[in-house]
């Protein structure tokens, strides 16, 4: 598909102007590999919006005193410090995105947000979020706190498929990304930072309607569509109000699942996703200073097949994406979250209670055919070849359940003019998780006869499970926390805070089946009493310039170790100088030191937010792979240091045109060498070498341009966003030949870019636009992995191919 854009503007006669005037011409040419049906649909969609919004005379836009929120430049109010403050007055590094901005940029999931947020990386396959290089490597508890309003929902890794929920973006007031440890106000698991999804509250005095619909078409794939509406209004003015919302999205797939033996397509564009979000909330205000808001949030994601394709059978450059999995790898993930929030406000103290119950269940099917083929040497570049069992396959049911009970009570200063501002509170959470892994292997006996040349003596677990694992974990946490800020002068403010917690984990697992060897039972518990302090100083030089510095600690709890197949994995353990697994691993922690500023320059035409940081990470919980048996275990391995900076700039270059720049740099490396025990031959294996990079990209850059103009009396706009993520040239542990994890075929993510463009007009309360995501159809490989070092079969991912469509947004 070849697209060309031609745009020019004729200057008005009769003198110079601040902004080019005259006629704007936008011309699309569709051709090349684009098939005719998609071309026809896109042309039809384009004509109506272009006629209304683009092929018009452009009059100079009205200049506002402050930047609009087109690039997030408006001084949005956030609650990053648990109290409402303008973003420019918050002395921490925060990216805050309003609903309007997320609509303008077409954000539909956190993957879109991470792509444009400096210092943040996100893996859609694992749900892992990394901020400032603090990468949990899918081990233990998460390093980033994930909140819906005041409720934490992140998971602990206790088995396969224990990923964070993929929160969809529809009826949200804003999203806040807090960089750096947030251990004082947001607790354990926020040592890298915190992500908060903030929902709108019911209105007590006005009608509020928000709706969004979209249709789009993906190159080499199926179309997508969504529709949603949210309505809020008073039932009894100033006393009772409600807000309800419902949203449905179908995302078409682009990866074909094929029969690699026969060469035929089993399921075209198999990796489609269906998402549903429903929310209802009611606010009661029995007195002028008390509000009570019960709410319930429901989300369901149905991923119909894996978004990973097989490299040996695909050609991304030609738009050919194929998976050779014999079975459909689906995931059904849903949660329901009832919440009760109570607010009491007075001139002296504000009291906030938030109680919630988070009930999530996920069931999926994972194909283990290629894994078994790799482990027993049947894999070739043309796929698994099982000889006398040409149709052999094995697949696994993976079931995860999560039940969180969370209670928090906060007391906050009620007088915003007082030099002493304070927040103190109590927190309780009990998080129960269950993981089940059940490997179906109906041809197990025939398979063993081929591999071992004998009849197996071990029997399957009924009915046909060759591996059956069941793990349970219960995290219980009590905490008291507080943060005080005192204005020494009108400009100088000192902040001190701390959180004292008592955490306890109970863990048990049962693994059985012939692949395990013998039935394994593991029980354990750990308890800790961490203290996470924070110290800060800020200087408000004037209304436009804030400077700050802070030192803070972050923490995540330890746990008991999970069980792995002892007999099959013993050779790998021996190669590390171990005879057995550790029975538990300890907590790890970070100390972060940050300086930053927030500045408004040139009459508020330029807004800057900059910060620089140094983070020391100790006793890191790290997942150690066992390459021969394809399992892993978690232990504490050494120290790391992350340093870098981030810059956010929003610039009003001229009337109607805003430029946004977000730049982040991260240098995260292990700061000591970790070795295993001495081997029989006298050598000492190196697990991690000093100087190995943690693996996050060093540079992230986003440049956004938003031009707004008047068209036929209607506000119209054209915007584009360019995102760049650079390659990390330093060695990962897997790339370092001196380590036990060395893999000569390890794939390092290359430098990648992603471009989106959108143009539209506001027809009264309706914002109508057309858009293109992945404008240049970038198909660079983002990840490439294989099960064992010797396996020639690689699984890969890419950005979603070029997608174009039409969006309608209604606000009243």
Protein Blocks (a to p, Z undefined) as FASTA:
>chain_A
ZZdddddddddehiacfbdghjdddddddehjbcfklmmmmmmmmmmmmmmmmmccdddd
dddfbdcfknopaccddfklopacdfklpccdcddddfklmmmnopabfklmmmmgghia
cdfknopaceehiagklpajafbdcdehjacfbdcdfbehiacdddddfbdfbdcddedj
fklmnoghilnbccddddddddfkbccddddddddddehiacdddddddddddfbghkbc
cdddddddddddfbdcddfknopafbghklgccdddddddddddfbfkbccddddddddd
ddfbdcbdcfklgcfknopacdfbfbdcdddddddddddddddddfkbccdddddddddd
ddddddfklmmmmmnopacfkbpcehjmmmgccdddddddddddddddddddfblkbmbd
cdddddddddddddddddddfklmmmmmmmnopacfbdcddfklcbdcdddddddddddd
ddddddfblmbccdddddddddddddddddedjklopacddddddddddddddddddddf
blmbccddddddddddddddddddfklmmmmmmmnopabdcfbdcdddddddddddddde
ehhlaccdddddddddehiacddddfknopacdddehjaddddddddddddfbghiacdd
dddddddddfbdcdddddfkopacdfbdghiafhiafbdcdddddddddeehiacddddd
dddddddfbdcfklmmkbmkbcfkbccddddddddddddddehjaccddddehklopabd
fbdcdfbfklcbdcddddddddddddddddZZ
